[in-house]
């Protein structure tokens, strides 16, 4: 499966996370954690990533989805699309 759409969606999500104004400290922590996980994934993207990076990313996305569903629907939609893309890749 072509991973280019996955990368494009990750970059979009990363941009959205940078533009979010967190309501509180836990929201800021969720933004920072997910943003950091995406950054690590994108750093290793062309090399295929270290072992388990796909699983770590999917786990991070799944954990973050709940944090953004009610407050940031655009981010929640991007996360949902990424989770589906990883599932489609067998991850």
N, C-alpha and C positions, 0 to 999 in steps of 0.2 A: 504494500500500500504506500502511496506517495505521502511523505511526511511534510511536504511544503505547506498544505493548509493548516496542519497542526502548528507549525512554526508561526505562520501568519496570525493565527488566532491567539497564540501565546503573546506575541508582540502587541496585539490590540489590547489584550487583557492587562499587560504590563503598563501600557499607556493609560488605560482607564484607572488603574490603581494609583498611578502618579497624580491623577487629577482629582481624586476623592478627598474630600474634607472630612476626616473622621469625627464622629460625634463624641467619642470618649476614648480613654486609654485602651480598653480591650479592642475597640475597632481599629485603632492605630496598630496594635500588636498583630491583629489578623492581617492587615494590609502589609505590614512589614514582613511577616512570615511568608505569606504567599508570594509577595514580590521577590523575596530572596530565593525561594525555591524555583521560581520561574527563571531568575537570573542564572542560577547554577545550571539549570537544564539547558538554557540557551547557550551558555559558555561551552557546553559539551555536545551541542546539537550535531555539528558536522562530523564529530568523531564517533557518534553513536552513543555517547555518554558512558559514564562508569557503570559497572554492573548494578542493576536495580534502580537506576535513575528514573526509568519510566514508571515503575511501581511506586517509587517515592513521590513522584509528581502527581500521579493519580490519587494516591492517598491524601496528599496535601490539598488537592482540588476538592475531593469529597468532604474533607473536614471543613474547608473554607466555605463551601456552598451554603451551609446553614447560617453562617455569619452575615452573608450578603443578600440572601433571598428577600427579606422584607425591606431592607434599606437601600439596596443598590441593584435594581432589576437588570440593568445592562451588564453589570459584572456577573451577576448570577447566571444570566443567559450565556455569556462567554464561557463560564466555568462548566455549565451543563454541556455545551457543545464540545469542550475539550475532553470531558469525561467520556462522552460518547465516542469521540474520535479515538481515544486510547482503547476503549472497549472494542471498537471495530478493528483495531490493530492486534487484538488478542491480548491486550495488557489489562 
